[in-house]
């Protein structure tokens, strides 16, 4: 019904009815009463049509605002996705650096361990790492 009341065809018919009622002049009390009732009904209907038009405009504005909010959320989502990807690549870089530093620390530890066994009196001492494991395999 809402859509029908908003059509130009319905509004044209309402206007024609109003013109017809105004053009009709009779002295008969019954006709005047009927015309008065019809006028009242037409006034109610035209008020309903105006209310429907206003509601339609409000819904259009609200839909437009909702579309704008959706667009903003999509933009924020895209920005967050890019940020997450950048963070992921930074974390991978940090992990690689950490692995390199870990290897350097192990190398330095071996150097320090080797320096402990340096002899300055002409004797050589060889360190056998994991001696117990190697002996258990034999």
PyMOL CGO cylinders between C-alpha atoms (Angstrom):
from pymol import cmd
from pymol.cgo import CYLINDER

trace = [
    CYLINDER, 0.00, 0.00, 0.00, 2.82, 2.40, 0.84, 0.3, 1, 1, 1, 1, 1, 1,
    CYLINDER, 2.82, 2.40, 0.84, 4.29, 2.07, -2.62, 0.3, 1, 1, 1, 1, 1, 1,
    CYLINDER, 4.29, 2.07, -2.62, 0.85, 2.44, -4.23, 0.3, 1, 1, 1, 1, 1, 1,
    CYLINDER, 0.85, 2.44, -4.23, 0.11, 5.67, -2.33, 0.3, 1, 1, 1, 1, 1, 1,
    CYLINDER, 0.11, 5.67, -2.33, 3.39, 7.13, -3.56, 0.3, 1, 1, 1, 1, 1, 1,
    CYLINDER, 3.39, 7.13, -3.56, 2.70, 6.40, -7.25, 0.3, 1, 1, 1, 1, 1, 1,
    CYLINDER, 2.70, 6.40, -7.25, 1.81, 9.30, -9.51, 0.3, 1, 1, 1, 1, 1, 1,
    CYLINDER, 1.81, 9.30, -9.51, -1.21, 7.39, -10.77, 0.3, 1, 1, 1, 1, 1, 1,
    CYLINDER, -1.21, 7.39, -10.77, -2.74, 7.23, -7.28, 0.3, 1, 1, 1, 1, 1, 1,
    CYLINDER, -2.74, 7.23, -7.28, -1.96, 10.86, -6.55, 0.3, 1, 1, 1, 1, 1, 1,
    CYLINDER, -1.96, 10.86, -6.55, -3.50, 11.95, -9.88, 0.3, 1, 1, 1, 1, 1, 1,
    CYLINDER, -3.50, 11.95, -9.88, -6.71, 10.05, -9.08, 0.3, 1, 1, 1, 1, 1, 1,
    CYLINDER, -6.71, 10.05, -9.08, -6.88, 11.68, -5.64, 0.3, 1, 1, 1, 1, 1, 1,
    CYLINDER, -6.88, 11.68, -5.64, -6.45, 15.12, -7.21, 0.3, 1, 1, 1, 1, 1, 1,
    CYLINDER, -6.45, 15.12, -7.21, -9.16, 14.41, -9.79, 0.3, 1, 1, 1, 1, 1, 1,
    CYLINDER, -9.16, 14.41, -9.79, -11.55, 13.30, -7.04, 0.3, 1, 1, 1, 1, 1, 1,
    CYLINDER, -11.55, 13.30, -7.04, -10.90, 16.51, -5.12, 0.3, 1, 1, 1, 1, 1, 1,
    CYLINDER, -10.90, 16.51, -5.12, -11.50, 18.65, -8.23, 0.3, 1, 1, 1, 1, 1, 1,
    CYLINDER, -11.50, 18.65, -8.23, -14.66, 16.73, -9.04, 0.3, 1, 1, 1, 1, 1, 1,
    CYLINDER, -14.66, 16.73, -9.04, -15.97, 17.19, -5.53, 0.3, 1, 1, 1, 1, 1, 1,
    CYLINDER, -15.97, 17.19, -5.53, -15.24, 20.92, -5.58, 0.3, 1, 1, 1, 1, 1, 1,
    CYLINDER, -15.24, 20.92, -5.58, -16.86, 21.39, -8.98, 0.3, 1, 1, 1, 1, 1, 1,
    CYLINDER, -16.86, 21.39, -8.98, -20.01, 19.64, -7.89, 0.3, 1, 1, 1, 1, 1, 1,
    CYLINDER, -20.01, 19.64, -7.89, -22.35, 22.07, -6.22, 0.3, 1, 1, 1, 1, 1, 1,
    CYLINDER, -22.35, 22.07, -6.22, -25.72, 20.85, -5.08, 0.3, 1, 1, 1, 1, 1, 1,
    CYLINDER, -25.72, 20.85, -5.08, -28.14, 22.03, -2.51, 0.3, 1, 1, 1, 1, 1, 1,
    CYLINDER, -28.14, 22.03, -2.51, -29.06, 18.59, -1.37, 0.3, 1, 1, 1, 1, 1, 1,
    CYLINDER, -29.06, 18.59, -1.37, -28.06, 18.05, 2.28, 0.3, 1, 1, 1, 1, 1, 1,
    CYLINDER, -28.06, 18.05, 2.28, -27.27, 14.39, 1.73, 0.3, 1, 1, 1, 1, 1, 1,
    CYLINDER, -27.27, 14.39, 1.73, -24.90, 15.19, -1.10, 0.3, 1, 1, 1, 1, 1, 1,
    CYLINDER, -24.90, 15.19, -1.10, -23.24, 17.90, 0.99, 0.3, 1, 1, 1, 1, 1, 1,
    CYLINDER, -23.24, 17.90, 0.99, -22.80, 15.43, 3.84, 0.3, 1, 1, 1, 1, 1, 1,
    CYLINDER, -22.80, 15.43, 3.84, -21.34, 12.83, 1.51, 0.3, 1, 1, 1, 1, 1, 1,
    CYLINDER, -21.34, 12.83, 1.51, -19.04, 15.41, -0.04, 0.3, 1, 1, 1, 1, 1, 1,
    CYLINDER, -19.04, 15.41, -0.04, -17.95, 16.51, 3.40, 0.3, 1, 1, 1, 1, 1, 1,
    CYLINDER, -17.95, 16.51, 3.40, -17.23, 12.92, 4.40, 0.3, 1, 1, 1, 1, 1, 1,
    CYLINDER, -17.23, 12.92, 4.40, -15.33, 12.30, 1.17, 0.3, 1, 1, 1, 1, 1, 1,
    CYLINDER, -15.33, 12.30, 1.17, -13.36, 15.50, 1.67, 0.3, 1, 1, 1, 1, 1, 1,
    CYLINDER, -13.36, 15.50, 1.67, -12.48, 14.37, 5.18, 0.3, 1, 1, 1, 1, 1, 1,
    CYLINDER, -12.48, 14.37, 5.18, -11.42, 10.94, 3.88, 0.3, 1, 1, 1, 1, 1, 1,
    CYLINDER, -11.42, 10.94, 3.88, -9.35, 12.54, 1.13, 0.3, 1, 1, 1, 1, 1, 1,
    CYLINDER, -9.35, 12.54, 1.13, -7.69, 14.84, 3.65, 0.3, 1, 1, 1, 1, 1, 1,
    CYLINDER, -7.69, 14.84, 3.65, -6.81, 11.82, 5.80, 0.3, 1, 1, 1, 1, 1, 1,
    CYLINDER, -6.81, 11.82, 5.80, -5.46, 9.98, 2.76, 0.3, 1, 1, 1, 1, 1, 1,
    CYLINDER, -5.46, 9.98, 2.76, -3.38, 12.94, 1.61, 0.3, 1, 1, 1, 1, 1, 1,
    CYLINDER, -3.38, 12.94, 1.61, -2.00, 13.24, 5.15, 0.3, 1, 1, 1, 1, 1, 1,
    CYLINDER, -2.00, 13.24, 5.15, -1.09, 9.56, 5.00, 0.3, 1, 1, 1, 1, 1, 1,
    CYLINDER, -1.09, 9.56, 5.00, 0.60, 10.08, 1.66, 0.3, 1, 1, 1, 1, 1, 1,
    CYLINDER, 0.60, 10.08, 1.66, 2.64, 12.96, 3.06, 0.3, 1, 1, 1, 1, 1, 1,
    CYLINDER, 2.64, 12.96, 3.06, 3.65, 10.81, 6.02, 0.3, 1, 1, 1, 1, 1, 1,
    CYLINDER, 3.65, 10.81, 6.02, 4.70, 8.03, 3.66, 0.3, 1, 1, 1, 1, 1, 1,
    CYLINDER, 4.70, 8.03, 3.66, 6.72, 10.44, 1.53, 0.3, 1, 1, 1, 1, 1, 1,
    CYLINDER, 6.72, 10.44, 1.53, 8.46, 11.80, 4.63, 0.3, 1, 1, 1, 1, 1, 1,
    CYLINDER, 8.46, 11.80, 4.63, 9.16, 8.29, 5.88, 0.3, 1, 1, 1, 1, 1, 1,
    CYLINDER, 9.16, 8.29, 5.88, 10.53, 7.30, 2.47, 0.3, 1, 1, 1, 1, 1, 1,
    CYLINDER, 10.53, 7.30, 2.47, 12.86, 10.31, 2.49, 0.3, 1, 1, 1, 1, 1, 1,
    CYLINDER, 12.86, 10.31, 2.49, 14.01, 9.52, 6.04, 0.3, 1, 1, 1, 1, 1, 1,
    CYLINDER, 14.01, 9.52, 6.04, 14.70, 5.90, 5.07, 0.3, 1, 1, 1, 1, 1, 1,
    CYLINDER, 14.70, 5.90, 5.07, 16.67, 7.05, 2.02, 0.3, 1, 1, 1, 1, 1, 1,
    CYLINDER, 16.67, 7.05, 2.02, 18.79, 9.36, 4.18, 0.3, 1, 1, 1, 1, 1, 1,
    CYLINDER, 18.79, 9.36, 4.18, 19.32, 6.61, 6.76, 0.3, 1, 1, 1, 1, 1, 1,
    CYLINDER, 19.32, 6.61, 6.76, 20.32, 4.10, 4.07, 0.3, 1, 1, 1, 1, 1, 1,
    CYLINDER, 20.32, 4.10, 4.07, 22.81, 6.61, 2.67, 0.3, 1, 1, 1, 1, 1, 1,
    CYLINDER, 22.81, 6.61, 2.67, 24.32, 7.10, 6.12, 0.3, 1, 1, 1, 1, 1, 1,
    CYLINDER, 24.32, 7.10, 6.12, 24.57, 3.33, 6.61, 0.3, 1, 1, 1, 1, 1, 1,
    CYLINDER, 24.57, 3.33, 6.61, 26.33, 2.97, 3.25, 0.3, 1, 1, 1, 1, 1, 1,
    CYLINDER, 26.33, 2.97, 3.25, 28.82, 5.65, 4.29, 0.3, 1, 1, 1, 1, 1, 1,
    CYLINDER, 28.82, 5.65, 4.29, 29.50, 3.83, 7.56, 0.3, 1, 1, 1, 1, 1, 1,
    CYLINDER, 29.50, 3.83, 7.56, 30.04, 0.55, 5.69, 0.3, 1, 1, 1, 1, 1, 1,
    CYLINDER, 30.04, 0.55, 5.69, 32.48, 2.30, 3.33, 0.3, 1, 1, 1, 1, 1, 1,
    CYLINDER, 32.48, 2.30, 3.33, 34.43, 3.72, 6.30, 0.3, 1, 1, 1, 1, 1, 1,
    CYLINDER, 34.43, 3.72, 6.30, 34.58, 0.29, 7.96, 0.3, 1, 1, 1, 1, 1, 1,
    CYLINDER, 34.58, 0.29, 7.96, 35.86, -1.27, 4.72, 0.3, 1, 1, 1, 1, 1, 1,
    CYLINDER, 35.86, -1.27, 4.72, 38.58, 1.39, 4.47, 0.3, 1, 1, 1, 1, 1, 1,
    CYLINDER, 38.58, 1.39, 4.47, 39.60, 0.82, 8.09, 0.3, 1, 1, 1, 1, 1, 1,
    CYLINDER, 39.60, 0.82, 8.09, 39.64, -2.93, 7.51, 0.3, 1, 1, 1, 1, 1, 1,
    CYLINDER, 39.64, -2.93, 7.51, 41.88, -2.50, 4.48, 0.3, 1, 1, 1, 1, 1, 1,
    CYLINDER, 41.88, -2.50, 4.48, 44.25, -0.27, 6.44, 0.3, 1, 1, 1, 1, 1, 1,
    CYLINDER, 44.25, -0.27, 6.44, 44.38, -2.75, 9.31, 0.3, 1, 1, 1, 1, 1, 1,
    CYLINDER, 44.38, -2.75, 9.31, 45.11, -5.62, 6.89, 0.3, 1, 1, 1, 1, 1, 1,
    CYLINDER, 45.11, -5.62, 6.89, 48.02, -3.72, 5.36, 0.3, 1, 1, 1, 1, 1, 1,
    CYLINDER, 48.02, -3.72, 5.36, 49.31, -2.87, 8.83, 0.3, 1, 1, 1, 1, 1, 1,
    CYLINDER, 49.31, -2.87, 8.83, 49.09, -6.52, 9.90, 0.3, 1, 1, 1, 1, 1, 1,
    CYLINDER, 49.09, -6.52, 9.90, 51.02, -7.61, 6.79, 0.3, 1, 1, 1, 1, 1, 1,
    CYLINDER, 51.02, -7.61, 6.79, 53.74, -5.03, 7.48, 0.3, 1, 1, 1, 1, 1, 1,
    CYLINDER, 53.74, -5.03, 7.48, 53.95, -6.17, 11.11, 0.3, 1, 1, 1, 1, 1, 1,
    CYLINDER, 53.95, -6.17, 11.11, 54.29, -9.77, 9.96, 0.3, 1, 1, 1, 1, 1, 1,
    CYLINDER, 54.29, -9.77, 9.96, 57.18, -8.94, 7.64, 0.3, 1, 1, 1, 1, 1, 1,
    CYLINDER, 57.18, -8.94, 7.64, 58.90, -6.97, 10.43, 0.3, 1, 1, 1, 1, 1, 1,
    CYLINDER, 58.90, -6.97, 10.43, 58.53, -9.93, 12.78, 0.3, 1, 1, 1, 1, 1, 1,
    CYLINDER, 58.53, -9.93, 12.78, 60.09, -12.23, 10.19, 0.3, 1, 1, 1, 1, 1, 1,
    CYLINDER, 60.09, -12.23, 10.19, 63.02, -9.83, 9.86, 0.3, 1, 1, 1, 1, 1, 1,
    CYLINDER, 63.02, -9.83, 9.86, 63.43, -9.77, 13.65, 0.3, 1, 1, 1, 1, 1, 1,
    CYLINDER, 63.43, -9.77, 13.65, 63.41, -13.57, 13.74, 0.3, 1, 1, 1, 1, 1, 1,
    CYLINDER, 63.41, -13.57, 13.74, 66.13, -13.78, 11.10, 0.3, 1, 1, 1, 1, 1, 1,
    CYLINDER, 66.13, -13.78, 11.10, 68.24, -11.24, 13.00, 0.3, 1, 1, 1, 1, 1, 1,
    CYLINDER, 68.24, -11.24, 13.00, 67.70, -13.19, 16.20, 0.3, 1, 1, 1, 1, 1, 1,
    CYLINDER, 67.70, -13.19, 16.20, 68.84, -16.41, 14.52, 0.3, 1, 1, 1, 1, 1, 1,
    CYLINDER, 68.84, -16.41, 14.52, 71.98, -14.71, 13.23, 0.3, 1, 1, 1, 1, 1, 1,
    CYLINDER, 71.98, -14.71, 13.23, 72.73, -13.27, 16.66, 0.3, 1, 1, 1, 1, 1, 1,
    CYLINDER, 72.73, -13.27, 16.66, 72.14, -16.69, 18.23, 0.3, 1, 1, 1, 1, 1, 1,
    CYLINDER, 72.14, -16.69, 18.23, 74.74, -18.23, 15.89, 0.3, 1, 1, 1, 1, 1, 1,
    CYLINDER, 74.74, -18.23, 15.89, 77.21, -15.46, 16.67, 0.3, 1, 1, 1, 1, 1, 1,
    CYLINDER, 77.21, -15.46, 16.67, 76.72, -16.03, 20.41, 0.3, 1, 1, 1, 1, 1, 1,
    CYLINDER, 76.72, -16.03, 20.41, 77.35, -19.75, 19.96, 0.3, 1, 1, 1, 1, 1, 1,
    CYLINDER, 77.35, -19.75, 19.96, 80.51, -18.98, 17.99, 0.3, 1, 1, 1, 1, 1, 1,
    CYLINDER, 80.51, -18.98, 17.99, 81.71, -16.58, 20.68, 0.3, 1, 1, 1, 1, 1, 1,
    CYLINDER, 81.71, -16.58, 20.68, 81.00, -19.18, 23.38, 0.3, 1, 1, 1, 1, 1, 1,
    CYLINDER, 81.00, -19.18, 23.38, 83.11, -21.71, 21.48, 0.3, 1, 1, 1, 1, 1, 1,
    CYLINDER, 83.11, -21.71, 21.48, 85.90, -19.16, 21.15, 0.3, 1, 1, 1, 1, 1, 1,
    CYLINDER, 85.90, -19.16, 21.15, 85.77, -18.47, 24.89, 0.3, 1, 1, 1, 1, 1, 1,
    CYLINDER, 85.77, -18.47, 24.89, 85.77, -22.20, 25.64, 0.3, 1, 1, 1, 1, 1, 1,
    CYLINDER, 85.77, -22.20, 25.64, 88.75, -22.69, 23.33, 0.3, 1, 1, 1, 1, 1, 1,
    CYLINDER, 88.75, -22.69, 23.33, 90.65, -19.89, 25.05, 0.3, 1, 1, 1, 1, 1, 1,
    CYLINDER, 90.65, -19.89, 25.05, 90.25, -21.66, 28.40, 0.3, 1, 1, 1, 1, 1, 1,
    CYLINDER, 90.25, -21.66, 28.40, 92.30, -24.58, 27.15, 0.3, 1, 1, 1, 1, 1, 1,
    CYLINDER, 92.30, -24.58, 27.15, 95.15, -22.57, 25.67, 0.3, 1, 1, 1, 1, 1, 1,
    CYLINDER, 95.15, -22.57, 25.67, 98.47, -23.59, 27.11, 0.3, 1, 1, 1, 1, 1, 1,
    CYLINDER, 98.47, -23.59, 27.11, 101.48, -21.31, 27.21, 0.3, 1, 1, 1, 1, 1, 1,
    CYLINDER, 101.48, -21.31, 27.21, 104.05, -23.93, 28.28, 0.3, 1, 1, 1, 1, 1, 1,
    CYLINDER, 104.05, -23.93, 28.28, 104.26, -25.73, 24.96, 0.3, 1, 1, 1, 1, 1, 1,
    CYLINDER, 104.26, -25.73, 24.96, 101.76, -28.52, 25.67, 0.3, 1, 1, 1, 1, 1, 1,
    CYLINDER, 101.76, -28.52, 25.67, 98.65, -28.99, 23.59, 0.3, 1, 1, 1, 1, 1, 1,
    CYLINDER, 98.65, -28.99, 23.59, 95.32, -29.90, 25.11, 0.3, 1, 1, 1, 1, 1, 1,
    CYLINDER, 95.32, -29.90, 25.11, 92.47, -30.97, 22.90, 0.3, 1, 1, 1, 1, 1, 1,
    CYLINDER, 92.47, -30.97, 22.90, 88.97, -30.56, 24.12, 0.3, 1, 1, 1, 1, 1, 1,
    CYLINDER, 88.97, -30.56, 24.12, 86.66, -33.36, 23.17, 0.3, 1, 1, 1, 1, 1, 1,
    CYLINDER, 86.66, -33.36, 23.17, 83.12, -32.08, 23.23, 0.3, 1, 1, 1, 1, 1, 1,
    CYLINDER, 83.12, -32.08, 23.23, 80.32, -34.46, 24.23, 0.3, 1, 1, 1, 1, 1, 1,
    CYLINDER, 80.32, -34.46, 24.23, 82.87, -37.01, 25.47, 0.3, 1, 1, 1, 1, 1, 1,
    CYLINDER, 82.87, -37.01, 25.47, 80.35, -39.09, 27.42, 0.3, 1, 1, 1, 1, 1, 1,
    CYLINDER, 80.35, -39.09, 27.42, 78.05, -39.42, 24.41, 0.3, 1, 1, 1, 1, 1, 1,
    CYLINDER, 78.05, -39.42, 24.41, 80.91, -40.45, 22.14, 0.3, 1, 1, 1, 1, 1, 1,
    CYLINDER, 80.91, -40.45, 22.14, 82.14, -43.01, 24.63, 0.3, 1, 1, 1, 1, 1, 1,
    CYLINDER, 82.14, -43.01, 24.63, 78.69, -44.51, 25.09, 0.3, 1, 1, 1, 1, 1, 1,
    CYLINDER, 78.69, -44.51, 25.09, 78.42, -45.05, 21.32, 0.3, 1, 1, 1, 1, 1, 1,
    CYLINDER, 78.42, -45.05, 21.32, 81.59, -47.06, 21.21, 0.3, 1, 1, 1, 1, 1, 1,
]
cmd.load_cgo(trace, "trace")
